[in-house]
Amino acid sequence: MEILIASLKHIKYCNVISQNIASSAKVRGTGIALRSPEYIQTKIENNNAVIAIENNEFAGFCYIEIWGHGKYVAHSGLIVSPKFRGKGLAKKIKTLTFNHSKNKYPNAKIFGITTGLPVMKINYELGYKPVTFSELTDDEAFWKGCSTCKNYDVLNRTRREMCLCTGMLYDPNKN
Ligand SMILES: CC(C)(COP(=O)(O)OP(=O)(O)OC[C@H]1O[C@@H](n2cnc3c(N)ncnc32)[C@H](O)[C@@H]1OP(=O)(O)O)[C@@H](O)C(=O)NCCC(=O)NCCS
């Protein structure tokens, strides 16, 4: 298994990554934001994605987003192909994403929002703390990314103060 910072040769996997996110969102039912192949491609082109490949087969993916003019970065779109789940792959992908992000944006606070227990566990081990949404970026574009999640009505109803996801934050100045 290769786990590495994605480069241009991985653009051919954008469709399969997008499809994996969409099919997992359906199965899980708790809500996952969808991501288009074009959006995923931009992340790869900007050196802001981590991919796992086994024998040319897509195994997993995660990307970095920059918000509030670099004050915050988020790690989103974590996906492990069903066949490769339950073997610690998500943890390895998130750890590389975390280290890459700290090197590239050393002063940024790192955050994620999730309903998933595996992601909460991984984030906790990396030093993230649970926080209310007030501690996360107020960048409109980040929250707009939730619009394809099936719980988006909840987020709007609470004026972005809370939703079904838990916010988790790593503050480089407090760790
Ligand atoms: C969530 C997901 C990325 C986990 O991938 P994975 O490679 O199976 O995860 P890992 O094997 O690295 O597991 C990480 C931790 O979560 C635990 N875990 C994994 N799947 C779990 C599950 N279904 N329920 C509870 N715990 C689980 C593991 O035991 C491990 O904990 P440990 O370190 O205490 O042993 C994968 O299931 C997936 O792609 N799901 C659909 C997309 C998704 O939900 N993305 C997250 C959006 S926020």
The ligand as an SDF file (V2000), in Angstrom:
LIG
                    3D

 48 50  0  0  0  0  0  0  0  0999 V2000
  -14.6100    6.4770    8.2080 C   0  0  0  0  0  0  0  0  0  0  0  0
  -13.6030    5.7000    7.3770 C   0  0  0  0  0  0  0  0  0  0  0  0
  -12.7490    6.7040    6.6050 C   0  0  0  0  0  0  0  0  0  0  0  0
  -12.7350    4.8410    8.3170 C   0  0  0  0  0  0  0  0  0  0  0  0
  -11.7440    4.1670    7.5350 O   0  0  0  0  0  0  0  0  0  0  0  0
  -10.9090    2.9240    8.1090 P   0  0  0  0  0  0  0  0  0  0  0  0
   -9.6520    2.7970    7.3020 O   0  0  0  0  0  0  0  0  0  0  0  0
  -11.7800    1.7410    8.1800 O   0  0  0  0  0  0  0  0  0  0  0  0
  -10.5440    3.4230    9.5990 O   0  0  0  0  0  0  0  0  0  0  0  0
   -9.3690    2.8940   10.5270 P   0  0  0  0  0  0  0  0  0  0  0  0
   -9.2100    1.4130   10.2650 O   0  0  0  0  0  0  0  0  0  0  0  0
   -8.1430    3.7410   10.3610 O   0  0  0  0  0  0  0  0  0  0  0  0
   -9.9820    3.0940   11.9610 O   0  0  0  0  0  0  0  0  0  0  0  0
   -9.7580    4.2200   12.7830 C   0  0  0  0  0  0  0  0  0  0  0  0
  -10.3520    3.9680   14.1360 C   0  0  0  0  0  0  0  0  0  0  0  0
  -11.7640    3.9170   14.0490 O   0  0  0  0  0  0  0  0  0  0  0  0
  -12.2740    2.6350   14.4610 C   0  0  0  0  0  0  0  0  0  0  0  0
  -13.3420    2.2670   13.5320 N   0  0  0  0  0  0  0  0  0  0  0  0
  -13.2260    2.0030   12.2050 C   0  0  0  0  0  0  0  0  0  0  0  0
  -14.4430    1.7630   11.6750 N   0  0  0  0  0  0  0  0  0  0  0  0
  -15.3190    1.8490   12.6890 C   0  0  0  0  0  0  0  0  0  0  0  0
  -16.7320    1.7280   12.7690 C   0  0  0  0  0  0  0  0  0  0  0  0
  -17.4750    1.4410   11.6910 N   0  0  0  0  0  0  0  0  0  0  0  0
  -17.3100    1.9200   13.9790 N   0  0  0  0  0  0  0  0  0  0  0  0
  -16.5820    2.2230   15.0640 C   0  0  0  0  0  0  0  0  0  0  0  0
  -15.2390    2.3690   15.0490 N   0  0  0  0  0  0  0  0  0  0  0  0
  -14.6240    2.1860   13.8800 C   0  0  0  0  0  0  0  0  0  0  0  0
  -11.1020    1.7150   14.3650 C   0  0  0  0  0  0  0  0  0  0  0  0
  -11.2100    0.6260   15.2570 O   0  0  0  0  0  0  0  0  0  0  0  0
   -9.9560    2.6360   14.7400 C   0  0  0  0  0  0  0  0  0  0  0  0
   -9.9290    2.8530   16.1500 O   0  0  0  0  0  0  0  0  0  0  0  0
   -8.6790    2.3610   17.0410 P   0  0  0  0  0  0  0  0  0  0  0  0
   -7.5220    3.2200   16.5780 O   0  0  0  0  0  0  0  0  0  0  0  0
   -9.1400    2.6640   18.4220 O   0  0  0  0  0  0  0  0  0  0  0  0
   -8.5100    0.9250   16.6950 O   0  0  0  0  0  0  0  0  0  0  0  0
  -14.3030    4.7420    6.3560 C   0  0  0  0  0  0  0  0  0  0  0  0
  -15.1600    3.8870    7.0490 O   0  0  0  0  0  0  0  0  0  0  0  0
  -15.0850    5.4940    5.2920 C   0  0  0  0  0  0  0  0  0  0  0  0
  -14.5560    5.8710    4.2510 O   0  0  0  0  0  0  0  0  0  0  0  0
  -16.4090    5.7450    5.5680 N   0  0  0  0  0  0  0  0  0  0  0  0
  -17.2610    6.4950    4.6690 C   0  0  0  0  0  0  0  0  0  0  0  0
  -16.8630    7.9240    4.5370 C   0  0  0  0  0  0  0  0  0  0  0  0
  -16.8270    8.6790    5.8470 C   0  0  0  0  0  0  0  0  0  0  0  0
  -17.5950    8.4040    6.7530 O   0  0  0  0  0  0  0  0  0  0  0  0
  -15.9160    9.6490    5.9150 N   0  0  0  0  0  0  0  0  0  0  0  0
  -15.7350   10.4870    7.0610 C   0  0  0  0  0  0  0  0  0  0  0  0
  -16.4650   11.7440    6.8580 C   0  0  0  0  0  0  0  0  0  0  0  0
  -16.2030   12.8320    8.2250 S   0  0  0  0  0  0  0  0  0  0  0  0
  1  2  1  0
  2  3  1  0
  2  4  1  0
  2 36  1  0
  4  5  1  0
  5  6  1  0
  6  7  2  0
  6  8  1  0
  6  9  1  0
  9 10  1  0
 10 11  2  0
 10 12  1  0
 10 13  1  0
 13 14  1  0
 14 15  1  0
 15 16  1  0
 15 30  1  0
 16 17  1  0
 17 18  1  0
 17 28  1  0
 18 19  1  0
 18 27  1  0
 19 20  2  0
 20 21  1  0
 21 22  1  0
 21 27  2  0
 22 23  1  0
 22 24  2  0
 24 25  1  0
 25 26  2  0
 26 27  1  0
 28 29  1  0
 28 30  1  0
 30 31  1  0
 31 32  1  0
 32 33  2  0
 32 34  1  0
 32 35  1  0
 36 37  1  0
 36 38  1  0
 38 39  2  0
 38 40  1  0
 40 41  1  0
 41 42  1  0
 42 43  1  0
 43 44  2  0
 43 45  1  0
 45 46  1  0
 46 47  1  0
 47 48  1  0
M  END
$$$$
